[in-house]
Amino acid sequence: MEVISKQNLVNEEIREKEVRLIGPNGEQIGIMSSREALSIAESKELDLVMIAPQAKPPVCKIMDYGKYLYELQKKEKEAKKKQKVITIKEVRISPNIEDHDLNVKAKNAEKFLKDGDKVKVTVRFRGREAEHSHFGMDILKKFADKLSEVGSIEKEPKLEGKNMIMVLAPKK
């Protein structure tokens, strides 16, 4: 069970002299002392919750605090469900890759893009291959052309050390 941070003052925690009171159905009751407001809430067997402490006078509402916290938790869970986590999948190729191997890698990358993931394409240069980085650039351009229907280039090919990196994002 997770601990809920109490950001609202409840019942006896409210130390203000005067508060603006809102009823359980959202109707305005008026400005009164916090003791009076608390007694009204207790008579209805509900809690007095401060919902706007910065207002003058602070706004308090009569509600079931446990139910209110439950509703907040439910809303947070729904928001989490709607979030889409984007992961980055990596495809590594060498600068002297054959066409068939490039097609296989492109097919895998296409599958990742269709699943909604980004694809990081890395060309690894070994030894003196880095001197011929234009081969890597050509291969990355060819790779991007093969995937132009499902993805677009998010980050242009760039040489970083002994690797040339390009990022593809799925098309919406």
MOHU-V919455 format. One record per backbone hydrogen bond with DSSP energy under -0.5 kcal/mol. CO is the residue of the C=O (numbers start at 1). NH is the residue of the N-H. E is the energy in kcal/mol with one decimal. If there is no record, write none. Layout:
co = (CO;CO)
nh = (NH;NH)
e = (E;E)
This chain:
co = (3;5;9;10;11;13;17;18;19;19;20;21;21;22;23;27;30;32;33;34;35;36;37;38;39;40;41;42;47;47;48;49;49;52;52;55;58;59;59;60;61;61;63;63;64;65;66;67;68;69;70;71;72;73;74;75;76;77;78;79;80;83;84;85;87;87;89;91;93;94;98;99;100;101;102;103;104;105;106;107;108;109;110;111;112;113;118;119;119;120;120;121;122;122;123;123;124;126;127;128;129;130;132;132;133;134;135;136;137;138;139;140;141;142;143;145;147;147;150;152;155;158;158;160;162;163;163;164;165;166;167;167;168;169)
nh = (5;7;50;13;14;15;34;58;21;32;60;29;30;62;26;23;21;19;37;38;39;40;41;42;43;44;46;45;49;63;11;51;61;55;59;57;20;51;52;22;49;63;47;65;68;69;70;71;72;73;74;75;76;77;78;79;80;81;82;83;83;85;86;87;89;118;120;122;124;97;102;103;104;105;106;107;108;109;110;111;112;113;114;115;117;116;89;121;168;91;122;166;93;124;125;164;95;129;130;131;132;133;135;136;137;138;139;140;141;142;143;144;145;146;147;148;150;151;171;169;167;160;165;163;125;160;165;123;158;121;154;155;119;152)
e = (-0.5;-1.1;-2.6;-2.5;-1.6;-0.6;-1.7;-0.5;-0.6;-2.4;-3.0;-2.6;-1.5;-2.2;-1.7;-3.5;-3.3;-3.0;-2.2;-2.3;-2.2;-2.2;-2.3;-2.5;-2.0;-1.3;-2.6;-1.3;-0.6;-2.7;-2.7;-0.7;-3.1;-1.0;-1.7;-0.5;-2.9;-2.0;-1.7;-2.0;-2.8;-0.6;-2.9;-0.9;-2.1;-2.5;-2.0;-2.3;-2.1;-2.4;-2.3;-2.3;-2.3;-2.3;-2.2;-2.2;-2.1;-2.0;-1.7;-0.8;-0.6;-0.6;-0.6;-0.6;-0.6;-2.2;-3.6;-2.8;-2.1;-1.1;-2.1;-2.3;-2.0;-2.3;-2.4;-2.2;-2.0;-2.5;-2.4;-1.9;-2.0;-2.5;-2.3;-1.4;-2.3;-1.3;-3.1;-0.7;-3.3;-2.8;-0.6;-2.0;-3.1;-0.6;-0.5;-2.3;-0.7;-2.3;-0.7;-1.6;-1.9;-0.8;-1.7;-0.6;-2.0;-2.2;-2.4;-2.4;-2.2;-2.3;-2.6;-2.5;-2.1;-1.9;-1.2;-1.2;-0.7;-2.6;-2.6;-3.0;-1.7;-0.5;-2.6;-1.8;-2.9;-3.8;-0.5;-2.7;-1.8;-3.2;-2.9;-1.9;-2.6;-2.7)
